[in-house]
Amino acid sequence: MRTAIVGGGAAGFFLAVNLKEMCPLMEVCIFEKSQKVLAKVEVSGGGRCNCTNSFAAVTDLQQVYPRGHRLLKRLFNGFGPRDAYEWFERHGVPLVTQLDNCVFPKAQDAHAIIDCFLTMARRQEVTIKPHANVSSLEALKDFDFVCVTTGGQPRLAGLQWLADLGHEIIPPVPSLFT
């Protein structure tokens, strides 16, 4: 069985590593359109990578996620901030929670997260194909499963190939603001 993951960011790597942990015999290949994988991870949190939040002070998700609180609440029942914290620690990335409830690598460097993902992917023999722009399923016809983890897409044209397959595309909007 073979799985193609379109998108070489945090979501794509997280999926690849977990998929290989659950199904070690699964062949997994990450396709990233740019030359560099995990580029947004490197700059997130001012280069420190705010990998989750403790949500300790949040009593209602609508306060912090007004557009997606219902969905997020359901998703958190399956895998929440505490699970994310434990996952990174279990995979060799000590974390620290700041006073504002933001969680960062103890090293205060996004490369701790990047190195974790890359090390795990290498160890589990995940194939990584940078500079591989996927714009149709034809390029992935040899795969049994296809997962799209492209994250933010500033232009609707970048999602057109998914619309052509019959998926409803909701115009993307930023979820976080500086």
Residue, then its C-alpha position, 0 to 999 in steps of 0.5 A: m500500500r502506498t500513500a501520497i501526501v501533498g504538502g511538505g509542511a508540519a501537517g504533512f510530516f506529522l501525518a507521514v510520521n504517524l502513518k508510518e508508526m501505525c502502518p510500518l509497511m505503508e510506503v509514504c511519499i511527501f510531495e512539496k512544491s517548493q524546494k524547502v520542506l517545513a519552511k513555514v515551521e522555520v519562521s513560525g513563532g518568530g523562529r521559535c515555533n509555537c507548536t501548540n497552546s495549553f488552552a489552560a485559560v480558555t473556557d470557551l473556544q469561541q473566544v479564541y476561534p470564533r469561526g471554527h470553534r465547533l469543529l475545533k472542539r470536536l477535533f480536540n476530543g480526538f487529539g487536543p493540545r495535551d496530546a500534541y504536547e505529549w507527542f512532541e515530548r515522546h519524539g524527543v522535543p522537550l517543550v515549555t509553556q509560557l505565561d501566555n499559554c503558548v507552547f514552544p520547544k524548550a530550545q526556543d528554536a523552530h529547528a528542534i521541531i524541524d529536526c524531529f520531523l526530518t529525523m523521524a521521516r528518515r528513520q521511517e523511510v518516508t520519501i520526500k520529494p521537494h520541488a514537486n508541484v502536484s496539480s492533478l491526481e494523474a501524477l499520483k495514479d500509482f498511489d492507493f491513498v492521497c492526502v492533501t495537507t497544503g495548509g494555507q493557500p492564498r490563491l484559489a487557483g492553487l486549489q482548482w485541481l481539487a475543485d475539478l475533482g468535485h470538492e467544494i472549495i471555501p475561499p481561504v481566510p487567515s485564521l491568525f492575525t498579528 
